[in-house]
Amino acid sequence: MARARFVFSGSGGQGVITASVILAAAAALYEGLYAVQSQTYGPEARGGATRGDVIISKEKINFPKVTQPNILVSLTQEAYNKYVGIVRPGGLVLTDSHSVKTERKVDARQVELPMYQLTMERIGNPIVFNICMLGVVIALTQVVKPSAIIKALEANVSARFLTMNIQAFDLGQELGRGG
């Protein structure tokens, strides 16, 4: 894919902005690609609508906002309902089966996975749910190497939480590969 456009959507506190920042950093700093990240969120500190956009390209990027994503991630029903209509035909829609009931109204591949449930079962802390989701995204798209994400995590996550984040990323990779 010459240019990948992502929209990560959910609610405040789920870490969708952090996941988008880590993805953009991995692409730009450790893969030598062009990448931009932008974000929008509601006025509420937690629980309001949240969106992180990422564009990754081999060529310069002139406009940082994603209008038609190739990849849409929705971690809440509200986010899914709001953004599912903007995904490009033939794109990918990733949802968490714990929180989102999907409809087959778009011309896109829809992948529903129990990311939250498995994060809680295997790691026991919802704080890394977003990194599990990012692992799934990387496994499904291969937009950057997993090693680039690990380097971006090392640079952006507190050392106290690094091991747990890497475990969550590995869990997401496993889940995304169907394992």
C-alpha positions in Angstrom: 0.0 0.0 0.0 1.6 3.2 -1.1 -0.4 5.3 1.3 -2.2 3.9 4.4 -4.9 6.0 6.1 -6.0 5.0 9.5 -8.8 6.2 11.8 -8.6 4.9 15.4 -11.9 5.7 17.2 -13.3 5.1 20.6 -13.9 7.0 23.8 -11.6 9.0 26.0 -9.4 6.9 28.2 -9.2 3.9 25.8 -5.8 5.0 24.5 -6.7 5.4 20.8 -4.7 8.7 20.6 -1.7 7.0 22.2 -1.9 4.0 19.8 -2.1 6.5 16.8 1.0 8.4 18.1 2.9 5.1 18.5 2.0 4.0 15.0 3.1 7.3 13.4 6.3 7.3 15.4 7.1 3.8 14.4 6.6 4.6 10.7 8.5 7.9 10.7 11.3 7.2 13.1 12.0 3.5 12.7 10.8 2.7 9.2 11.9 5.8 7.3 8.4 6.6 6.0 6.5 9.8 6.0 3.8 9.8 8.7 1.4 12.3 10.2 -0.8 12.0 13.2 -3.7 14.2 14.2 -6.4 13.9 16.8 -9.8 15.1 17.9 -11.8 14.4 21.0 -14.8 15.6 22.8 -14.7 18.1 25.7 -15.0 15.3 28.3 -11.7 14.1 29.8 -12.9 10.5 29.8 -15.8 8.9 28.0 -16.2 11.4 25.2 -15.7 10.6 21.6 -12.0 10.2 20.6 -10.4 9.9 17.2 -6.7 9.6 16.1 -5.8 9.8 12.4 -2.6 8.5 10.9 -1.4 8.7 7.4 1.7 6.7 6.4 3.3 7.0 3.0 6.4 6.6 1.0 5.8 10.0 -0.4 5.3 13.4 1.2 1.9 14.0 2.8 0.2 17.3 2.1 -2.9 17.1 4.2 -2.9 15.5 7.7 -6.6 14.7 8.0 -8.1 11.4 7.0 -11.4 11.7 5.1 -11.6 8.1 3.8 -9.6 5.6 5.8 -8.3 2.4 4.4 -8.4 1.1 8.0 -11.0 2.0 10.6 -10.7 0.8 14.1 -13.7 1.3 16.3 -13.6 0.4 20.0 -17.1 1.6 21.0 -20.5 1.3 19.4 -20.8 5.1 19.2 -17.5 5.4 17.3 -18.5 2.6 14.9 -21.9 4.2 14.2 -20.3 7.5 13.6 -17.3 6.5 11.4 -18.2 3.2 9.6 -19.6 5.1 6.6 -16.3 6.9 5.8 -14.2 3.8 5.2 -12.9 3.4 1.7 -14.5 0.7 -0.4 -12.4 -2.4 0.0 -10.9 -1.2 3.3 -10.7 -2.8 6.6 -12.9 -2.2 9.7 -11.6 -3.6 13.0 -13.9 -3.7 16.0 -13.8 -5.1 19.5 -16.5 -7.8 19.8 -17.0 -7.0 23.5 -18.2 -3.4 22.8 -19.3 -3.2 19.1 -22.2 -4.9 17.2 -21.3 -4.5 13.5 -23.7 -4.3 10.6 -22.8 -5.3 7.0 -23.6 -1.9 5.5 -20.2 -1.1 4.1 -18.0 -2.4 1.3 -15.1 -3.3 3.6 -13.7 -6.4 5.3 -15.0 -6.3 8.8 -12.9 -8.1 11.5 -14.5 -8.5 14.9 -12.1 -9.7 17.6 -12.3 -10.1 21.4 -9.4 -7.8 22.1 -10.7 -6.3 25.4 -11.7 -9.7 26.7 -8.4 -11.4 25.9 -6.4 -8.4 27.3 -8.3 -8.8 30.6 -8.0 -12.6 30.6 -4.3 -12.8 29.8 -2.8 -9.5 31.1 -5.5 -8.4 33.6 -5.2 -4.7 33.0 -7.4 -2.6 30.6 -4.7 0.1 30.4 -3.0 -1.9 27.6 -6.1 -2.7 25.6 -5.0 -0.1 23.0 -1.7 -1.7 22.5 -3.3 -5.1 22.0 -5.5 -3.4 19.3 -2.4 -1.9 17.7 -0.8 -5.4 17.6 -3.9 -6.7 15.7 -3.7 -3.7 13.3 0.0 -4.4 12.5 -0.7 -8.2 12.1 -3.5 -7.4 9.7 -1.9 -4.6 7.6 1.9 -5.2 8.0 2.2 -1.4 7.4 5.3 -1.4 9.6 7.5 -4.1 11.2 6.6 -5.2 14.7 10.1 -4.3 15.7 9.4 -0.7 14.8 6.4 -0.7 17.1 8.5 -2.1 19.9 11.0 0.6 19.5 8.3 3.3 19.5 6.8 1.7 22.7 10.3 1.8 24.3 10.5 5.5 23.5 6.9 6.5 24.4 5.9 4.3 27.3 7.0 4.5 30.9 9.6 1.8 31.8 7.3 0.8 34.6 4.6 -0.3 32.0 6.8 -1.4 29.1 6.8 -5.1 29.7 3.0 -5.1 30.0 2.7 -3.1 26.8 4.9 -5.5 24.9 2.9 -8.4 26.2 -0.3 -6.7 25.0 1.3 -6.0 21.6 2.4 -9.6 21.3 -1.2 -10.7 22.2 -2.6 -8.5 19.5 -0.1 -9.9 17.0 -1.2 -13.4 17.9 -4.9 -12.5 17.7 -4.4 -10.7 14.4 -2.7 -13.7 12.8 -5.5 -15.9 13.9 -3.5 -17.7 16.6 
